[in-house]
Structure formats: structure tokens, C-alpha cells
Amino acid sequence: MFKISVGENGEQLFLCAKDEDLLSAARKNAQKIMRGCCSGGCGVCKIKIDEGQFRRDTSSMAVLPAHEREQNYTLACKTFALSDLRITFLK
């Protein structure tokens, strides 16, 4: 299990299993995060990874362009923690 802290000061915290996407873990732990298609195509669950290592599965370049990927923006439905993370919910 990895610790996922939310916000600049990590004021919210939830746990995420190794093979669990961040969207599922957040919702399971009553975090307020928007969701849409849950397949990487709509961009509703876009977040920013501020610290930590993660793996990103395939998602639409239209909703998550290359320049955002380089800045560690990602879609929670297609992102898996590889370490403890600090993230920012965007919506």
C-alpha cells in the first residue's frame, strides 16, 4: 500500500494498493474527485503528481497532451502509484 497525500500540505491522505488506479483508491476512500468515462478518454479526472513515482497507462492525447505529461499531469483513472505520492486534484 502506498500513502497518497493531497494538496500542498498533504492535508488529506488515503491509501492506494500497488495495482489500483488512483481514481478507484480516491473514491474508495471518500476523496472528492470528479470522474467521467474511467477509460482515459474524457480528462475529467485530471490530476497533477507533485512528488513520487507513478506509472501511467494509455490515455487520450487530446485530453492529456505531451506538454502536460512532461509536467506530471495525468489522469487518475489511468495512473498507478509506484511509491508514496503527493498529488493535486484539479477539479
C-alpha positions as CSV (number, residue, x, y, z in Angstrom):
1,M,0.0,0.0,0.0
2,F,1.1,3.5,-0.8
3,K,0.2,6.7,1.0
4,I,-1.3,9.3,-1.2
5,S,-1.4,12.9,0.2
6,V,-3.4,15.6,-1.4
7,G,-2.6,19.2,-1.6
8,E,0.4,21.4,-0.8
9,N,0.4,20.5,2.8
10,G,-0.8,16.9,2.4
11,E,-3.9,17.8,4.4
12,Q,-5.8,14.8,3.1
13,L,-4.4,11.3,3.0
14,F,-5.6,8.0,1.5
15,L,-4.1,4.6,0.8
16,C,-3.7,3.0,-2.7
17,A,-2.8,-0.6,-3.4
18,K,0.0,-1.4,-5.8
19,D,-2.2,-2.4,-8.7
20,E,-5.1,0.0,-8.0
21,D,-5.6,3.1,-10.1
22,L,-5.6,6.4,-8.2
23,L,-9.2,7.2,-9.1
24,S,-10.5,4.0,-7.6
25,A,-8.4,4.4,-4.5
26,A,-9.5,8.0,-4.0
27,R,-13.2,7.3,-4.4
28,K,-13.0,4.2,-2.2
29,N,-11.5,6.5,0.5
30,A,-14.2,9.2,0.1
31,Q,-12.0,11.7,-1.6
32,K,-13.8,14.3,-3.7
33,I,-12.6,13.7,-7.2
34,M,-14.6,14.0,-10.4
35,R,-14.9,11.0,-12.7
36,G,-16.2,10.5,-16.2
37,C,-15.5,7.7,-18.6
38,C,-12.9,5.9,-16.5
39,S,-11.1,4.8,-19.6
40,G,-8.7,7.7,-20.2
41,G,-10.7,9.5,-22.9
42,C,-12.5,12.4,-21.2
43,G,-10.0,14.1,-18.9
44,V,-12.4,14.7,-16.1
45,C,-10.2,13.1,-13.5
46,K,-7.0,15.0,-14.4
47,I,-4.6,15.5,-11.5
48,K,-1.0,16.6,-11.0
49,I,1.6,14.4,-9.4
50,D,3.7,16.8,-7.2
51,E,6.0,14.1,-5.7
52,G,6.7,10.4,-6.1
53,Q,6.9,7.8,-8.8
54,F,4.0,6.6,-10.8
55,R,3.0,4.6,-13.9
56,R,0.6,6.0,-16.5
57,D,-1.4,3.7,-18.8
58,T,-2.7,4.7,-22.2
59,S,-4.9,7.8,-22.3
60,S,-6.0,10.3,-25.0
61,M,-3.5,12.8,-26.2
62,A,-6.4,15.2,-26.8
63,V,-7.2,15.5,-23.1
64,L,-3.6,14.9,-21.8
65,P,-1.2,16.4,-24.4
66,A,2.6,15.8,-24.3
67,H,3.5,19.1,-22.6
68,E,1.1,18.3,-19.7
69,R,2.5,14.8,-19.4
70,E,6.0,16.2,-19.1
71,Q,4.8,18.4,-16.2
72,N,3.4,15.3,-14.4
73,Y,-0.2,15.9,-15.2
74,T,-2.1,12.6,-15.6
75,L,-5.5,11.0,-15.5
76,A,-6.3,9.4,-12.1
77,C,-8.2,6.6,-13.8
78,K,-5.0,5.6,-15.7
79,T,-2.4,6.2,-13.1
80,F,-0.8,3.8,-10.6
81,A,1.4,4.6,-7.7
82,L,4.9,3.1,-7.6
83,S,5.8,5.0,-4.3
84,D,4.1,7.3,-1.9
85,L,2.7,10.3,-3.8
86,R,1.7,13.9,-3.2
87,I,-1.0,14.9,-5.7
88,T,-3.2,17.9,-6.5
89,F,-6.8,17.4,-7.6
90,L,-7.5,19.9,-10.4
91,K,-11.3,19.9,-10.5
